[in-house]
Amino acid sequence: MRTLTPQQHTLGQSAEHDPRWTAVLARDPSADKLFVYAVKTTGVYCRPSSPTRLPRPENVEFFDTPAAAEAAGYRASKRSADQTTIAAQHAELVAAACRNIETALELPSLETLAADAGLSVYHFHRVFKAVTGLTPKGYADANRAKKVRDHLSRSHSVTEAIYDAGFNSNSRFYEASGKVLGMTPTDYRAGGANTEIRFAIGECSLGAILVAQSDRGVCAILLGDDPNALAHDLQDKFPRAHLIGADHDFEQLVAQVVGFIEAPALGLDLPLDVRGTAFQQRVWQALREIPVGSTASYAEIAARIGSPKAVRAVAQACAANTLAVAIPCHRVIRSDGSGSGYRWGVERKRALLERESRD
Protein backbone atom coordinates (compact mmCIF):
# COMPACT_ATOMS: atom_id res chain seq x y z
CA MET A 1 0.00 0.00 0.00
CA ARG A 2 1.30 3.46 -0.84
CA THR A 3 1.85 6.18 1.71
CA LEU A 4 -1.23 7.41 3.50
CA THR A 5 -1.04 10.96 2.18
CA PRO A 6 -1.72 13.47 4.97
CA GLN A 7 -4.59 15.34 3.34
CA GLN A 8 -8.36 15.35 3.43
CA HIS A 9 -9.76 13.60 0.36
CA THR A 10 -11.73 15.71 -2.08
CA LEU A 11 -15.36 16.26 -1.19
CA GLY A 12 -17.69 14.36 -3.47
CA GLN A 13 -15.09 11.75 -4.29
CA SER A 14 -15.74 8.25 -3.00
CA ALA A 15 -13.35 7.08 -0.29
CA GLU A 16 -13.00 3.65 -1.89
CA HIS A 17 -10.34 5.07 -4.23
CA ASP A 18 -8.29 6.47 -1.34
CA PRO A 19 -5.55 4.13 0.03
CA ARG A 20 -6.65 5.05 3.56
CA TRP A 21 -9.97 3.28 2.95
CA THR A 22 -8.03 0.01 2.74
CA ALA A 23 -6.76 0.61 6.29
CA VAL A 24 -10.33 1.26 7.46
CA LEU A 25 -11.59 -1.94 5.84
CA ALA A 26 -8.77 -3.87 7.54
CA ARG A 27 -9.43 -2.05 10.85
CA ASP A 28 -5.66 -1.50 10.93
CA PRO A 29 -4.57 -0.27 14.40
CA SER A 30 -1.21 0.91 13.03
CA ALA A 31 -3.10 3.57 11.05
CA ASP A 32 -4.81 5.01 14.15
CA LYS A 33 -2.01 7.55 14.63
CA LEU A 34 -2.07 8.65 10.99
CA PHE A 35 -5.65 9.79 10.37
CA VAL A 36 -9.33 9.59 11.34
CA TYR A 37 -12.33 9.11 9.09
CA ALA A 38 -15.58 11.01 9.41
CA VAL A 39 -19.08 9.93 8.36
CA LYS A 40 -21.22 12.65 6.79
CA THR A 41 -24.53 10.94 7.58
CA THR A 42 -23.88 10.60 11.32
CA GLY A 43 -21.62 13.59 11.98
CA VAL A 44 -19.07 11.55 13.91
CA TYR A 45 -15.46 10.56 13.27
CA CYS A 46 -13.66 7.32 14.16
CA ARG A 47 -10.19 5.84 14.13
CA PRO A 48 -9.36 3.26 11.43
CA SER A 49 -9.36 0.34 13.89
CA SER A 50 -12.80 1.17 15.26
CA PRO A 51 -15.00 -1.97 15.29
CA THR A 52 -18.11 0.09 14.54
CA ARG A 53 -20.23 -0.74 11.51
CA LEU A 54 -18.51 0.42 8.32
CA PRO A 55 -20.17 3.32 6.49
CA ARG A 56 -20.68 3.58 2.75
CA PRO A 57 -17.45 4.93 1.21
CA GLU A 58 -19.21 7.81 -0.53
CA ASN A 59 -20.22 9.11 2.92
CA VAL A 60 -16.64 9.16 4.24
CA GLU A 61 -13.97 11.85 4.36
CA PHE A 62 -10.54 11.72 5.97
CA PHE A 63 -8.68 14.08 8.28
CA ASP A 64 -5.08 14.08 9.53
CA THR A 65 -6.11 14.60 13.16
CA PRO A 66 -9.18 14.55 15.41
CA ALA A 67 -8.78 18.32 15.81
CA ALA A 68 -9.13 18.79 12.05
CA ALA A 69 -12.28 16.64 12.01
CA GLU A 70 -13.76 18.64 14.89
CA ALA A 71 -12.92 21.91 13.14
CA ALA A 72 -14.98 20.65 10.20
CA GLY A 73 -17.97 20.11 12.51
CA TYR A 74 -17.65 16.43 13.39
CA ARG A 75 -17.70 15.00 16.90
CA ALA A 76 -15.86 11.96 18.22
CA SER A 77 -17.80 8.74 18.36
CA LYS A 78 -18.17 7.42 21.88
CA ARG A 79 -15.89 4.50 21.08
CA SER A 80 -13.19 6.79 19.61
CA ALA A 81 -13.38 9.05 22.66
CA ASP A 82 -12.94 6.02 24.89
CA GLN A 83 -9.99 4.80 22.81
CA THR A 84 -8.32 8.22 23.06
CA THR A 85 -8.70 8.21 26.83
CA ILE A 86 -7.31 4.69 27.11
CA ALA A 87 -4.35 5.58 24.85
CA ALA A 88 -3.51 8.57 27.06
CA GLN A 89 -3.71 6.40 30.18
CA HIS A 90 -1.44 3.78 28.61
CA ALA A 91 1.09 6.42 27.58
CA GLU A 92 1.19 7.75 31.15
CA LEU A 93 1.62 4.27 32.65
CA VAL A 94 4.41 3.38 30.22
CA ALA A 95 6.18 6.70 30.81
CA ALA A 96 6.18 5.93 34.55
CA ALA A 97 7.53 2.43 33.89
CA CYS A 98 10.31 3.87 31.71
CA ARG A 99 11.31 6.28 34.47
CA ASN A 100 11.31 3.36 36.91
CA ILE A 101 13.59 1.33 34.62
CA GLU A 102 15.93 4.26 34.03
CA THR A 103 16.38 5.20 37.69
CA ALA A 104 16.31 1.80 39.42
CA LEU A 105 19.59 0.46 40.82
CA GLU A 106 18.48 -3.03 39.78
CA LEU A 107 16.17 -3.77 36.88
CA PRO A 108 12.62 -4.25 38.20
CA SER A 109 11.04 -7.56 37.27
CA LEU A 110 8.27 -7.65 34.68
CA GLU A 111 5.87 -8.67 37.45
CA THR A 112 6.84 -5.61 39.52
CA LEU A 113 6.46 -3.22 36.59
CA ALA A 114 3.06 -4.69 35.72
CA ALA A 115 1.88 -4.49 39.33
CA ASP A 116 2.95 -0.84 39.57
CA ALA A 117 0.95 -0.13 36.41
CA GLY A 118 -2.08 -1.99 37.76
CA LEU A 119 -2.13 -4.38 34.78
CA SER A 120 -1.62 -8.08 34.28
CA VAL A 121 1.85 -9.12 33.14
CA TYR A 122 0.56 -10.09 29.69
CA HIS A 123 -1.42 -6.87 29.22
CA PHE A 124 1.42 -4.67 30.51
CA HIS A 125 3.95 -6.32 28.19
CA ARG A 126 1.63 -5.79 25.22
CA VAL A 127 0.86 -2.15 26.11
CA PHE A 128 4.53 -1.31 26.76
CA LYS A 129 5.60 -2.64 23.37
CA ALA A 130 2.72 -0.89 21.58
CA VAL A 131 3.72 2.48 23.08
CA THR A 132 7.53 2.26 22.91
CA GLY A 133 8.15 -0.19 20.10
CA LEU A 134 10.32 -2.26 22.46
CA THR A 135 9.63 -4.90 25.10
CA PRO A 136 10.34 -3.85 28.71
CA LYS A 137 13.52 -5.98 28.62
CA GLY A 138 14.54 -4.49 25.26
CA TYR A 139 14.04 -0.99 26.63
CA ALA A 140 16.01 -1.83 29.77
CA ASP A 141 18.86 -3.37 27.75
CA ALA A 142 19.10 -0.32 25.49
CA ASN A 143 19.01 2.03 28.46
CA ARG A 144 21.70 0.10 30.30
CA ALA A 145 23.85 -0.12 27.16
CA LYS A 146 23.76 3.66 26.91
CA LYS A 147 24.77 3.95 30.57
CA VAL A 148 27.69 1.58 30.03
CA ARG A 149 28.93 3.56 27.03
CA ASP A 150 28.59 6.85 28.92
CA HIS A 151 30.37 5.54 32.03
CA LEU A 152 33.15 3.90 30.02
CA SER A 153 33.93 7.26 28.44
CA ARG A 154 34.19 8.94 31.88
CA SER A 155 35.33 6.32 34.39
CA HIS A 156 38.93 5.59 35.30
CA SER A 157 38.31 1.86 35.41
CA VAL A 158 36.15 -0.64 33.58
CA THR A 159 34.95 -2.14 36.89
CA GLU A 160 33.74 1.25 38.09
CA ALA A 161 31.83 1.80 34.85
CA ILE A 162 30.21 -1.65 35.06
CA TYR A 163 28.88 -1.10 38.57
CA ASP A 164 27.84 2.50 37.86
CA ALA A 165 25.74 1.23 34.95
CA GLY A 166 23.76 -1.05 37.27
CA PHE A 167 25.39 -4.45 36.82
CA ASN A 168 25.79 -6.37 40.08
CA SER A 169 28.97 -8.18 39.07
CA ASN A 170 31.69 -8.20 36.47
CA SER A 171 30.77 -11.69 35.36
CA ARG A 172 27.14 -10.78 34.77
CA PHE A 173 28.19 -7.86 32.62
CA TYR A 174 30.77 -9.76 30.60
CA GLU A 175 28.12 -12.35 29.74
CA ALA A 176 26.17 -9.55 28.08
CA SER A 177 29.03 -7.32 26.88
CA GLY A 178 28.94 -8.62 23.32
CA LYS A 179 25.30 -7.65 23.00
CA VAL A 180 25.70 -4.36 24.87
CA LEU A 181 28.89 -3.11 23.22
CA GLY A 182 29.66 -5.55 20.44
CA MET A 183 33.03 -6.25 22.12
CA THR A 184 34.65 -6.36 25.56
CA PRO A 185 34.48 -3.09 27.54
CA THR A 186 38.27 -2.77 27.56
CA ASP A 187 38.32 -2.99 23.78
CA TYR A 188 35.46 -0.51 23.55
CA ARG A 189 37.36 2.04 25.64
CA ALA A 190 40.41 1.44 23.45
CA GLY A 191 38.50 2.42 20.34
CA GLY A 192 37.72 -1.09 19.22
CA ALA A 193 41.15 -2.64 19.83
CA ASN A 194 41.19 -6.41 19.24
CA THR A 195 37.96 -6.10 17.26
CA GLU A 196 37.89 -7.32 13.68
CA ILE A 197 35.75 -5.43 11.21
CA ARG A 198 35.68 -6.63 7.62
CA PHE A 199 34.85 -4.05 4.98
CA ALA A 200 34.82 -3.45 1.27
CA ILE A 201 34.29 -0.42 -0.92
CA GLY A 202 32.46 -0.57 -4.21
CA GLU A 203 30.67 1.61 -6.73
CA CYS A 204 26.99 2.02 -7.48
CA SER A 205 24.86 4.51 -9.37
CA LEU A 206 24.84 6.73 -6.26
CA GLY A 207 28.64 6.89 -6.03
CA ALA A 208 31.01 5.11 -3.69
CA ILE A 209 29.63 2.64 -1.12
CA LEU A 210 31.32 1.08 1.91
CA VAL A 211 29.89 -1.97 3.66
CA ALA A 212 31.41 -3.10 6.98
CA GLN A 213 30.62 -6.11 9.15
CA SER A 214 31.49 -7.09 12.71
CA ASP A 215 30.99 -10.58 14.07
CA ARG A 216 27.42 -9.56 14.96
CA GLY A 217 26.34 -8.34 11.53
CA VAL A 218 26.57 -5.43 9.13
CA CYS A 219 27.62 -2.42 11.21
CA ALA A 220 27.96 0.27 8.53
CA ILE A 221 26.69 1.06 5.04
CA LEU A 222 28.11 4.42 3.98
CA LEU A 223 27.54 6.38 0.77
CA GLY A 224 29.63 9.21 -0.65
CA ASP A 225 31.70 10.62 -3.48
CA ASP A 226 35.15 9.78 -2.13
CA PRO A 227 36.01 6.15 -1.25
CA ASN A 228 38.91 7.28 0.93
CA ALA A 229 36.60 9.54 2.95
CA LEU A 230 34.28 6.59 3.61
CA ALA A 231 37.22 4.51 4.88
CA HIS A 232 38.25 7.37 7.17
CA ASP A 233 34.70 7.56 8.53
CA LEU A 234 34.90 3.89 9.48
CA GLN A 235 38.33 4.38 11.08
CA ASP A 236 37.03 7.33 13.10
CA LYS A 237 34.29 5.15 14.55
CA PHE A 238 36.72 2.43 15.70
CA PRO A 239 40.19 4.00 15.54
CA ARG A 240 41.98 0.94 16.91
CA ALA A 241 39.89 -1.84 15.43
CA HIS A 242 41.54 -4.32 13.11
CA LEU A 243 40.05 -3.40 9.74
CA ILE A 244 40.27 -6.21 7.24
CA GLY A 245 40.05 -5.53 3.54
CA ALA A 246 37.36 -7.81 2.21
CA ASP A 247 37.94 -11.05 0.40
CA HIS A 248 35.88 -12.29 -2.54
CA ASP A 249 33.15 -13.78 -0.34
CA PHE A 250 32.64 -10.50 1.49
CA GLU A 251 32.46 -8.58 -1.75
CA GLN A 252 29.39 -10.68 -2.55
CA LEU A 253 27.71 -8.94 0.38
CA VAL A 254 28.59 -5.56 -1.11
CA ALA A 255 27.11 -6.75 -4.40
CA GLN A 256 23.90 -7.67 -2.57
CA VAL A 257 23.59 -4.15 -1.13
CA VAL A 258 24.37 -2.57 -4.50
CA GLY A 259 21.77 -4.82 -6.11
CA PHE A 260 19.14 -3.57 -3.68
CA ILE A 261 20.03 0.06 -4.42
CA GLU A 262 19.67 -0.54 -8.15
CA ALA A 263 16.52 -2.68 -7.88
CA PRO A 264 14.69 -2.08 -4.53
CA ALA A 265 12.08 -4.73 -5.30
CA LEU A 266 14.76 -7.36 -4.63
CA GLY A 267 14.59 -6.56 -0.91
CA LEU A 268 17.45 -6.54 1.57
CA ASP A 269 17.54 -9.05 4.42
CA LEU A 270 20.85 -8.82 6.30
CA PRO A 271 21.89 -9.48 9.90
CA LEU A 272 22.53 -6.01 11.32
CA ASP A 273 24.78 -4.86 14.15
CA VAL A 274 22.59 -2.00 15.37
CA ARG A 275 23.67 0.03 18.36
CA GLY A 276 21.97 3.14 19.65
CA THR A 277 19.93 4.62 22.45
CA ALA A 278 16.53 3.17 23.28
CA PHE A 279 14.88 6.06 21.45
CA GLN A 280 17.07 5.65 18.36
CA GLN A 281 16.30 1.95 18.23
CA ARG A 282 12.58 2.67 18.36
CA VAL A 283 12.91 5.13 15.47
CA TRP A 284 15.12 2.81 13.40
CA GLN A 285 12.73 -0.10 13.89
CA ALA A 286 9.84 2.10 12.71
CA LEU A 287 11.88 3.06 9.63
CA ARG A 288 12.47 -0.60 8.77
CA GLU A 289 8.69 -1.12 8.79
CA ILE A 290 8.10 1.46 6.00
CA PRO A 291 7.47 -0.60 2.84
CA VAL A 292 9.51 -0.12 -0.32
CA GLY A 293 7.78 2.55 -2.43
CA SER A 294 6.18 4.26 0.57
CA THR A 295 7.20 7.21 2.69
CA ALA A 296 6.32 8.60 6.13
CA SER A 297 6.74 12.01 7.68
CA TYR A 298 8.86 12.71 10.74
CA ALA A 299 5.62 13.48 12.59
CA GLU A 300 4.12 10.13 11.56
CA ILE A 301 7.19 8.24 12.80
CA ALA A 302 7.05 10.15 16.08
CA ALA A 303 3.39 9.16 16.47
CA ARG A 304 4.07 5.52 15.57
CA ILE A 305 6.66 5.15 18.34
CA GLY A 306 4.37 6.76 20.91
CA SER A 307 6.24 10.10 21.12
CA PRO A 308 4.19 12.49 18.95
CA LYS A 309 6.01 15.59 20.21
CA ALA A 310 9.47 14.21 19.50
CA VAL A 311 9.57 15.19 15.81
CA ARG A 312 12.97 16.89 16.08
CA ALA A 313 14.42 13.94 18.01
CA VAL A 314 13.17 11.61 15.26
CA ALA A 315 15.00 13.72 12.69
CA GLN A 316 18.17 13.53 14.80
CA ALA A 317 17.86 9.73 15.06
CA CYS A 318 17.53 9.54 11.27
CA ALA A 319 20.70 11.65 10.92
CA ALA A 320 22.56 9.32 13.33
CA ASN A 321 21.81 6.24 11.22
CA THR A 322 24.99 4.70 9.76
CA LEU A 323 23.24 1.90 7.88
CA ALA A 324 22.11 3.52 4.64
CA VAL A 325 19.24 1.72 2.83
CA ALA A 326 19.23 -1.14 5.38
CA ILE A 327 17.59 1.28 7.83
CA PRO A 328 15.75 3.36 5.22
CA CYS A 329 15.86 6.89 6.62
CA HIS A 330 15.58 8.09 3.00
CA ARG A 331 11.87 7.18 3.19
CA VAL A 332 11.19 9.91 5.77
CA ILE A 333 9.95 13.23 4.40
CA ARG A 334 8.42 16.45 5.69
CA SER A 335 4.71 16.57 6.57
CA ASP A 336 3.98 18.65 3.46
CA GLY A 337 5.36 15.85 1.28
CA SER A 338 8.57 17.67 0.34
CA GLY A 339 12.04 16.21 0.77
CA SER A 340 14.37 16.99 3.64
CA GLY A 341 17.98 16.53 4.67
CA TYR A 342 19.81 13.25 4.22
CA ARG A 343 23.11 12.20 5.74
CA TRP A 344 24.42 11.11 2.34
CA GLY A 345 23.02 14.01 0.31
CA VAL A 346 19.55 15.12 -0.77
CA GLU A 347 20.18 14.12 -4.39
CA ARG A 348 20.84 10.51 -3.32
CA LYS A 349 17.66 10.54 -1.25
CA ARG A 350 15.65 11.79 -4.22
CA ALA A 351 17.19 9.16 -6.49
CA LEU A 352 16.41 6.34 -4.05
CA LEU A 353 12.78 7.43 -3.66
CA GLU A 354 12.27 7.82 -7.41
CA ARG A 355 13.75 4.38 -8.01
CA GLU A 356 11.54 2.76 -5.35
CA SER A 357 8.40 4.47 -6.65
CA ARG A 358 8.93 2.87 -10.08
CA ASP A 359 9.18 -0.71 -8.71
C-alpha positions as CSV (number, residue, x, y, z in Angstrom):
1,M,0.0,0.0,0.0
2,R,1.3,3.5,-0.8
3,T,1.9,6.2,1.7
4,L,-1.2,7.4,3.5
5,T,-1.0,11.0,2.2
6,P,-1.7,13.5,5.0
7,Q,-4.6,15.3,3.3
8,Q,-8.4,15.4,3.4
9,H,-9.8,13.6,0.4
10,T,-11.7,15.7,-2.1
11,L,-15.4,16.3,-1.2
12,G,-17.7,14.4,-3.5
13,Q,-15.1,11.7,-4.3
14,S,-15.7,8.3,-3.0
15,A,-13.3,7.1,-0.3
16,E,-13.0,3.7,-1.9
17,H,-10.3,5.1,-4.2
18,D,-8.3,6.5,-1.3
19,P,-5.5,4.1,0.0
20,R,-6.7,5.0,3.6
21,W,-10.0,3.3,3.0
22,T,-8.0,0.0,2.7
23,A,-6.8,0.6,6.3
24,V,-10.3,1.3,7.5
25,L,-11.6,-1.9,5.8
26,A,-8.8,-3.9,7.5
27,R,-9.4,-2.1,10.9
28,D,-5.7,-1.5,10.9
29,P,-4.6,-0.3,14.4
30,S,-1.2,0.9,13.0
31,A,-3.1,3.6,11.1
32,D,-4.8,5.0,14.2
33,K,-2.0,7.5,14.6
34,L,-2.1,8.7,11.0
35,F,-5.7,9.8,10.4
36,V,-9.3,9.6,11.3
37,Y,-12.3,9.1,9.1
38,A,-15.6,11.0,9.4
39,V,-19.1,9.9,8.4
40,K,-21.2,12.6,6.8
41,T,-24.5,10.9,7.6
42,T,-23.9,10.6,11.3
43,G,-21.6,13.6,12.0
44,V,-19.1,11.6,13.9
45,Y,-15.5,10.6,13.3
46,C,-13.7,7.3,14.2
47,R,-10.2,5.8,14.1
48,P,-9.4,3.3,11.4
49,S,-9.4,0.3,13.9
50,S,-12.8,1.2,15.3
51,P,-15.0,-2.0,15.3
52,T,-18.1,0.1,14.5
53,R,-20.2,-0.7,11.5
54,L,-18.5,0.4,8.3
55,P,-20.2,3.3,6.5
56,R,-20.7,3.6,2.8
57,P,-17.5,4.9,1.2
58,E,-19.2,7.8,-0.5
59,N,-20.2,9.1,2.9
60,V,-16.6,9.2,4.2
61,E,-14.0,11.8,4.4
62,F,-10.5,11.7,6.0
63,F,-8.7,14.1,8.3
64,D,-5.1,14.1,9.5
65,T,-6.1,14.6,13.2
66,P,-9.2,14.5,15.4
67,A,-8.8,18.3,15.8
68,A,-9.1,18.8,12.0
69,A,-12.3,16.6,12.0
70,E,-13.8,18.6,14.9
71,A,-12.9,21.9,13.1
72,A,-15.0,20.6,10.2
73,G,-18.0,20.1,12.5
74,Y,-17.7,16.4,13.4
75,R,-17.7,15.0,16.9
76,A,-15.9,12.0,18.2
77,S,-17.8,8.7,18.4
78,K,-18.2,7.4,21.9
79,R,-15.9,4.5,21.1
80,S,-13.2,6.8,19.6
81,A,-13.4,9.0,22.7
82,D,-12.9,6.0,24.9
83,Q,-10.0,4.8,22.8
84,T,-8.3,8.2,23.1
85,T,-8.7,8.2,26.8
86,I,-7.3,4.7,27.1
87,A,-4.4,5.6,24.8
88,A,-3.5,8.6,27.1
89,Q,-3.7,6.4,30.2
90,H,-1.4,3.8,28.6
91,A,1.1,6.4,27.6
92,E,1.2,7.7,31.2
93,L,1.6,4.3,32.6
94,V,4.4,3.4,30.2
95,A,6.2,6.7,30.8
96,A,6.2,5.9,34.5
97,A,7.5,2.4,33.9
98,C,10.3,3.9,31.7
99,R,11.3,6.3,34.5
100,N,11.3,3.4,36.9
101,I,13.6,1.3,34.6
102,E,15.9,4.3,34.0
103,T,16.4,5.2,37.7
104,A,16.3,1.8,39.4
105,L,19.6,0.5,40.8
106,E,18.5,-3.0,39.8
107,L,16.2,-3.8,36.9
108,P,12.6,-4.3,38.2
109,S,11.0,-7.6,37.3
110,L,8.3,-7.7,34.7
111,E,5.9,-8.7,37.4
112,T,6.8,-5.6,39.5
113,L,6.5,-3.2,36.6
114,A,3.1,-4.7,35.7
115,A,1.9,-4.5,39.3
116,D,2.9,-0.8,39.6
117,A,1.0,-0.1,36.4
118,G,-2.1,-2.0,37.8
119,L,-2.1,-4.4,34.8
120,S,-1.6,-8.1,34.3
121,V,1.9,-9.1,33.1
122,Y,0.6,-10.1,29.7
123,H,-1.4,-6.9,29.2
124,F,1.4,-4.7,30.5
125,H,4.0,-6.3,28.2
126,R,1.6,-5.8,25.2
127,V,0.9,-2.1,26.1
128,F,4.5,-1.3,26.8
129,K,5.6,-2.6,23.4
130,A,2.7,-0.9,21.6
131,V,3.7,2.5,23.1
132,T,7.5,2.3,22.9
133,G,8.1,-0.2,20.1
134,L,10.3,-2.3,22.5
135,T,9.6,-4.9,25.1
136,P,10.3,-3.9,28.7
137,K,13.5,-6.0,28.6
138,G,14.5,-4.5,25.3
139,Y,14.0,-1.0,26.6
140,A,16.0,-1.8,29.8
141,D,18.9,-3.4,27.7
142,A,19.1,-0.3,25.5
143,N,19.0,2.0,28.5
144,R,21.7,0.1,30.3
145,A,23.9,-0.1,27.2
146,K,23.8,3.7,26.9
147,K,24.8,3.9,30.6
148,V,27.7,1.6,30.0
149,R,28.9,3.6,27.0
150,D,28.6,6.8,28.9
151,H,30.4,5.5,32.0
152,L,33.1,3.9,30.0
153,S,33.9,7.3,28.4
154,R,34.2,8.9,31.9
155,S,35.3,6.3,34.4
156,H,38.9,5.6,35.3
157,S,38.3,1.9,35.4
158,V,36.1,-0.6,33.6
159,T,34.9,-2.1,36.9
160,E,33.7,1.3,38.1
161,A,31.8,1.8,34.9
162,I,30.2,-1.6,35.1
163,Y,28.9,-1.1,38.6
164,D,27.8,2.5,37.9
165,A,25.7,1.2,34.9
166,G,23.8,-1.1,37.3
167,F,25.4,-4.5,36.8
168,N,25.8,-6.4,40.1
169,S,29.0,-8.2,39.1
170,N,31.7,-8.2,36.5
171,S,30.8,-11.7,35.4
172,R,27.1,-10.8,34.8
173,F,28.2,-7.9,32.6
174,Y,30.8,-9.8,30.6
175,E,28.1,-12.3,29.7
176,A,26.2,-9.6,28.1
177,S,29.0,-7.3,26.9
178,G,28.9,-8.6,23.3
179,K,25.3,-7.7,23.0
180,V,25.7,-4.4,24.9
181,L,28.9,-3.1,23.2
182,G,29.7,-5.6,20.4
183,M,33.0,-6.2,22.1
184,T,34.7,-6.4,25.6
185,P,34.5,-3.1,27.5
186,T,38.3,-2.8,27.6
187,D,38.3,-3.0,23.8
188,Y,35.5,-0.5,23.6
189,R,37.4,2.0,25.6
190,A,40.4,1.4,23.4
191,G,38.5,2.4,20.3
192,G,37.7,-1.1,19.2
193,A,41.1,-2.6,19.8
194,N,41.2,-6.4,19.2
195,T,38.0,-6.1,17.3
196,E,37.9,-7.3,13.7
197,I,35.8,-5.4,11.2
198,R,35.7,-6.6,7.6
199,F,34.8,-4.1,5.0
200,A,34.8,-3.4,1.3
201,I,34.3,-0.4,-0.9
202,G,32.5,-0.6,-4.2
203,E,30.7,1.6,-6.7
204,C,27.0,2.0,-7.5
205,S,24.9,4.5,-9.4
206,L,24.8,6.7,-6.3
207,G,28.6,6.9,-6.0
208,A,31.0,5.1,-3.7
209,I,29.6,2.6,-1.1
210,L,31.3,1.1,1.9
211,V,29.9,-2.0,3.7
212,A,31.4,-3.1,7.0
213,Q,30.6,-6.1,9.1
214,S,31.5,-7.1,12.7
215,D,31.0,-10.6,14.1
216,R,27.4,-9.6,15.0
217,G,26.3,-8.3,11.5
218,V,26.6,-5.4,9.1
219,C,27.6,-2.4,11.2
220,A,28.0,0.3,8.5
221,I,26.7,1.1,5.0
222,L,28.1,4.4,4.0
223,L,27.5,6.4,0.8
224,G,29.6,9.2,-0.7
225,D,31.7,10.6,-3.5
226,D,35.1,9.8,-2.1
227,P,36.0,6.2,-1.3
228,N,38.9,7.3,0.9
229,A,36.6,9.5,2.9
230,L,34.3,6.6,3.6
231,A,37.2,4.5,4.9
232,H,38.2,7.4,7.2
233,D,34.7,7.6,8.5
234,L,34.9,3.9,9.5
235,Q,38.3,4.4,11.1
236,D,37.0,7.3,13.1
237,K,34.3,5.2,14.5
238,F,36.7,2.4,15.7
239,P,40.2,4.0,15.5
240,R,42.0,0.9,16.9
241,A,39.9,-1.8,15.4
242,H,41.5,-4.3,13.1
243,L,40.1,-3.4,9.7
244,I,40.3,-6.2,7.2
245,G,40.0,-5.5,3.5
246,A,37.4,-7.8,2.2
247,D,37.9,-11.0,0.4
248,H,35.9,-12.3,-2.5
249,D,33.2,-13.8,-0.3
250,F,32.6,-10.5,1.5
251,E,32.5,-8.6,-1.8
252,Q,29.4,-10.7,-2.6
253,L,27.7,-8.9,0.4
254,V,28.6,-5.6,-1.1
255,A,27.1,-6.8,-4.4
256,Q,23.9,-7.7,-2.6
257,V,23.6,-4.2,-1.1
258,V,24.4,-2.6,-4.5
259,G,21.8,-4.8,-6.1
260,F,19.1,-3.6,-3.7
261,I,20.0,0.1,-4.4
262,E,19.7,-0.5,-8.2
263,A,16.5,-2.7,-7.9
264,P,14.7,-2.1,-4.5
265,A,12.1,-4.7,-5.3
266,L,14.8,-7.4,-4.6
267,G,14.6,-6.6,-0.9
268,L,17.4,-6.5,1.6
269,D,17.5,-9.1,4.4
270,L,20.9,-8.8,6.3
271,P,21.9,-9.5,9.9
272,L,22.5,-6.0,11.3
273,D,24.8,-4.9,14.1
274,V,22.6,-2.0,15.4
275,R,23.7,0.0,18.4
276,G,22.0,3.1,19.6
277,T,19.9,4.6,22.5
278,A,16.5,3.2,23.3
279,F,14.9,6.1,21.5
280,Q,17.1,5.7,18.4
281,Q,16.3,2.0,18.2
282,R,12.6,2.7,18.4
283,V,12.9,5.1,15.5
284,W,15.1,2.8,13.4
285,Q,12.7,-0.1,13.9
286,A,9.8,2.1,12.7
287,L,11.9,3.1,9.6
288,R,12.5,-0.6,8.8
289,E,8.7,-1.1,8.8
290,I,8.1,1.5,6.0
291,P,7.5,-0.6,2.8
292,V,9.5,-0.1,-0.3
293,G,7.8,2.5,-2.4
294,S,6.2,4.3,0.6
295,T,7.2,7.2,2.7
296,A,6.3,8.6,6.1
297,S,6.7,12.0,7.7
298,Y,8.9,12.7,10.7
299,A,5.6,13.5,12.6
300,E,4.1,10.1,11.6
301,I,7.2,8.2,12.8
302,A,7.1,10.2,16.1
303,A,3.4,9.2,16.5
304,R,4.1,5.5,15.6
305,I,6.7,5.2,18.3
306,G,4.4,6.8,20.9
307,S,6.2,10.1,21.1
308,P,4.2,12.5,19.0
309,K,6.0,15.6,20.2
310,A,9.5,14.2,19.5
311,V,9.6,15.2,15.8
312,R,13.0,16.9,16.1
313,A,14.4,13.9,18.0
314,V,13.2,11.6,15.3
315,A,15.0,13.7,12.7
316,Q,18.2,13.5,14.8
317,A,17.9,9.7,15.1
318,C,17.5,9.5,11.3
319,A,20.7,11.6,10.9
320,A,22.6,9.3,13.3
321,N,21.8,6.2,11.2
322,T,25.0,4.7,9.8
323,L,23.2,1.9,7.9
324,A,22.1,3.5,4.6
325,V,19.2,1.7,2.8
326,A,19.2,-1.1,5.4
327,I,17.6,1.3,7.8
328,P,15.7,3.4,5.2
329,C,15.9,6.9,6.6
330,H,15.6,8.1,3.0
331,R,11.9,7.2,3.2
332,V,11.2,9.9,5.8
333,I,10.0,13.2,4.4
334,R,8.4,16.4,5.7
335,S,4.7,16.6,6.6
336,D,4.0,18.6,3.5
337,G,5.4,15.8,1.3
338,S,8.6,17.7,0.3
339,G,12.0,16.2,0.8
340,S,14.4,17.0,3.6
341,G,18.0,16.5,4.7
342,Y,19.8,13.2,4.2
343,R,23.1,12.2,5.7
344,W,24.4,11.1,2.3
345,G,23.0,14.0,0.3
346,V,19.5,15.1,-0.8
347,E,20.2,14.1,-4.4
348,R,20.8,10.5,-3.3
349,K,17.7,10.5,-1.3
350,R,15.7,11.8,-4.2
351,A,17.2,9.2,-6.5
352,L,16.4,6.3,-4.0
353,L,12.8,7.4,-3.7
354,E,12.3,7.8,-7.4
355,R,13.7,4.4,-8.0
356,E,11.5,2.8,-5.4
357,S,8.4,4.5,-6.7
358,R,8.9,2.9,-10.1
359,D,9.2,-0.7,-8.7
